[in-house]
Structure formats: C-alpha cells, structure tokens
Amino acid sequence: MRVGIVGATGAVGRELVDVLGRRAFPVTSLRLFASARSAGTTVKTPFGPTTIEAFSDAAVRDLDIALLAVSGDFAKAHAPAMVAAGVTVIDNSSAFRLQDDVPLVVPEVNAAAIGGARLIANPNCTTAILVVALEPLRQAFGLKRVIVSTYQAASGAGAEGMAELERESRRVLVEGVKPEADVFRWPLAFNVIPQIDAFQANGYTREEMKVVWESQKIMGAADLPISCTAVRIPTMRVHAEAVTIETERPVTPDAAREVLRRAAGVKVVDDPAQGLYPMPINATGQDDVEAGRIRANPVFGDCGLDFFLCGDQLLKGAALNAVQIAERLPAVARKAA
Ligand code: 2RA
C-alpha cells in the first residue's frame, strides 16, 4: 500500500512511523508530509530514509491510505478532497468523529463499523483507552452507568506539551523559578489542572464530553449515562483513568478480572499485595491498556465495580489504534489473508 502520514513531525506522526514498522504493515511506499517549515528534512524510518514533503492536496492524491495527525480544522479542510481522489483517510482529529456517516472505530470493540468506509475517525485518546476495557465488561454484565476520572499526560497536547513539562520541571528543580505556562493554561510541573479543552455550557469541558459522546457511539450505547472529570497531570505520555461502573447484572471482581484477562488489548495487572497495579511508568510504550485495582464498589451493591486503567496516549490513544484500523481495511486485510 502507498501510505502517507500527514503531520509526520508531531508526536503522533512520529509514533505512526514506528508503529507501521514494528507491525510490518504492508507498505510499498511511505511518504511523510508536514508544513513547509519541515519539508526537505530527511528522517530515518523502518522503510528507509524518507524526505519530508510539504503538504498539498495534489501531493497526496496518489496515496492508498492517508493517516492524518493534524488539527480538526486542517482535517476538515483537506480530508474530503483526499477521499474524493480515492484515498482512504484515517483521521486522528475530532473533526468527523460524531458525524453519522463516519465510523468512529476502536477495532477491539467495533471493527465491523469500518465496512467499506473511506473516511474513518480515530477516537480521542481517553475514549480509546476507556472503551477497550469497558466494552468487554458491558458485554458480560451490561452497563447502567459509568463514572470516570482521568489523569492525563502532557503528550495529549502533543510534542509541545511534552517539551513544556520538561522545560517547566527543569526551571523549578534547576533554576528554582516558578514556571510560566504556554501550551497549558497553568504550569503543569508539580501541579494538576482540572481543565482539558474549553468549558461547555453544562459545566463539563469538551474533553469530558468527548469521552461521553465518543464512548456511546463506539459501543453503540447512545443512552448509557457517562460522567467524566478530565484532569491533566505532570506525566509524559500515559493517560490513567479511575472508572466506576454500575452493571445490569451482578458482577464480582474475580469475574470482571477473568473477562478483562480474555479481552483483546487489555492486560490485567492486579496484585495489590505485591504492589502491582497499572502505572504510567510501566504502561509507557506498551500496546495493551493495563487494568487493575479491580474491586467491588459498595455504592451499587452487587452491581458495582471500581477499576483503574493506564494506556499509552500516543499508542492505543492515537497511533496504534489508527494503524489497527488500517490493518482492518478490506484491501489490507485481503493482502494479509
Ligand atoms: C488530551 N485527549 O489529552 C486530548 C488529546 N487528544 O489533551
């Protein structure tokens, strides 16, 4: 397949190159697109040295698959022309996620939604990490309600967010100076910020509402009540999520553990006596979402469960999920068969 990555120099773009390589995606040619500022630079890739090209609508017309790691506005402006030119587009932005005729896909949950679509949306990182664990529990026990609190890493704001956390930490520790924020609204080093994206009229942030709307769409559970509190914390690239569910049928921690052990994309790490539970330090660079601290929630009687998730925001939350979608495209799946 002739594959292109648009936004190739960002944190997700770079990760896409790696993921395509290590999953041996059937690439006949890989082209990397970025702004004119980065064009001309040659970078090493698993498919050989590749020179970054300036993006233009004409330049991407010959691709079979375009993986977009760009802003929503950029995706809205350019994805339709790519699709019209015959390119299959997998878009990492929020531009098309809630559009009825665009599948929003986490392959472990709703791969069938891809069908013959030529524009497929990759979910928000927080959503992807959540539903990969939530859907198997929903299938096994039913879900009545979901309450999530997130602990989101700097990488959610891209390479600039990661650089800002590093710079701020240095300023505090080495120079003893209170840092000033640029990418984030407030300094992130040695802080937590209970705001990710803009506030909505209902008092939730857009990030929190993305978790609600996107999870409902991916699981095909439009009426499932979900509440989310999204918080930025000073970690580098793993989002953690504390999840409480009320199930329709009784659930026990052992039964939930067994379901999650069998779930694709989930790794159960749950031996509190040994100090084993999901942590960003271990989930970094891992494809699977770690699940642990699985325990009964007494508020909901026999039907309550609490658990904790950690997932690499740049992998399952972005690049890995996008490549997993690409692997399920009919033309790619045919080649692999
Ligand atoms: C964040 N979920 O963590 C957003 C980015 N996709 O900021």
Residues whose N, C-alpha, C, O or C-beta is under 5 A from the ligand:
A	BS01	2RA	N124 C125 T126 Q152 A153 G156 A157
